[in-house]
């Protein structure tokens, strides 16, 4: 089992590569937008709960 895990880790590391600068910034932007959307949705839900509960 451990041998299989190490084999899989080695295989993944062989295929993995460092992202180029442009690709990195695209991923960072999409991640940031996703975090903001989740925050806004949470804020709106909290606001609705506060207005209904008041």
Beta strands, then each sheet from edge to edge (+ up, - down):
end
